[in-house]
Each structure stands twice: as structure tokens, then as C-alpha cells.
């Protein structure tokens, strides 16, 4: 069977299949994966990323059976990992995903599987 050529992707970083992560980038990536390893934070990230633009914490909190301060803690971890950013507007805080960080994560995980 002839070997199929894969399309050339133009991305911001080299997929791990082409170049292994250096220790600094691996440590940085571990922070991201550690942040996403919690079910509440993974759900938070999913809600924020799927919102399209930004989402108010007042719209996020009702999706969870945990207290507001617990949600705030988990959002702080996602911010520290560079996955989301936020802005306070009066009483409420609005969150949005960091596209470059999600793109980096997507590229890292998009390694072609060979049989």
C-alpha cells in the first residue's frame, strides 16, 4: 500500500511528533494539564470556551453544585495556567478563553496516529 502524504499544517508551534518538548515547555504544559485534571475546572473551561466570546461568572455558577468561592478558586487556577482571562465590571467578572493557549494545547494534542 503506498504511503499517504499528510497535509502541511501551518501552526504556531511544531507538533510533538516532529519535535519533543524542551523541559521548560514541558513544565509549562504540565501546569495546563494539572489545571484541566479537575472535573470542575474542565467543565468550567468547556463552558467558557464554548460561550463564543465572554461569559459572566453569574451565568457560570448555576451549572455547579459548589459554592461561589469554590468556583472563584477554580477560575483562579485556570487563569494561573493561562487558559482564561477576565475583567471585573461592577459586581460581576467576565471570563474568556485565551486563544493562543488553546491553540498551543490543540497543536500539542494533534499528533497524527500511525497504525
Secondary structure, 3 states (H helix, E strand, C coil): CCCCCCCCCCCCCCCCCCCCCCHHHHHHHHHHHHHHCCHHHHHHHHHHHHCCCCEEHHHHHHHCCCCHHHHHHHHHHHHHCCCEEEEEECCEEEEEECHHHHHHHHHHHCCCCCC
